[in-house]
């Protein structure tokens, strides 16, 4: 009977992962919860297989913007890995990366950085400098440096991660697409638009081939390519992509999701730059309200939208 239940938990977890990749989040959650209940009953609270389901459920909550529900699950996952597998195990590094990524979403950069550094060190020691998990750790730390404006530190990490991804996984792998996108972002922030635009195009094409044109992941790549068009004064091209990204987020994630707020914020900035101040103000007001509810008053994204709205109000006055 136990082996049957174990098979059931595995099937539930696998099906939930498939739904998650398709953006079918409400269908994935009850399957993860059923799998978790079976794992806890059969294997106990402290088993690595229980931790695996906990991690997947946390990731599901994170992608939906339910950060308060995701955090304790990631913390529990990490604690199990450290107790049962050891502080130097690759799964422990993976758990460190996941919890650190959530802290980045929450704007807790000071808590995220030492976790990312520890994860990278584990991967290099245990797996080697050319391993794909090492590339993932490089990517994550580089992404944090990018958010902090440390572009000089981020660029070589992304370049190293991209080389590993292309060599080990190929041009169409999701990790390759994500690294292309993020290296392009570093170039963009340094105003190297001629280097950024082709990488953004490659990253968007990679995403659309993998998950489809209407997937929430695609909206992020659309936003990024739109941003580099905006920086070059290609406003019509930028507006079309921002609007498409917003439509995807509203339809697939809901009107109250943090990613929807990001799309609103970006489109508002473009409209303000184009002199469409009334449209910009309406969009930014929506972004501020969503970010206050989902992220809190002091989150960097909330502060950014609030500052933009204050600037528009001052212009109007």
Secondary structure, DSSP 8 states (H G I E B T S, - for coil): -HHHHHHHHHHHHHHHHHHHHTT-HHHHHHHHHHHHHHHHHHH-TT-HHHHHHHHHHHHHHHHTT-HHHHHHHHHHHHHHHHHHT-TT-HHHHHHHHHHHHHHHHTT-HHHHHHHHHHHHHHHHHHT-TTSHHHHHHHHHHHHHHHHTT-HHHHHHHHHHHHHHHHHHT-TTSHHHHHHHHHHHHHHHHTT-HHHHHHHHHHHHHHHHHHH-TTSHHHHHHHHHHHHHHHHTT-HHHHHHHHHHHHHHHHHHT-TTSHHHHHHHHHHHHHHHHTT-HHHHHHHHHHHHHHHHHHH-TTSHHHHHHHHHHHHHHHHH-
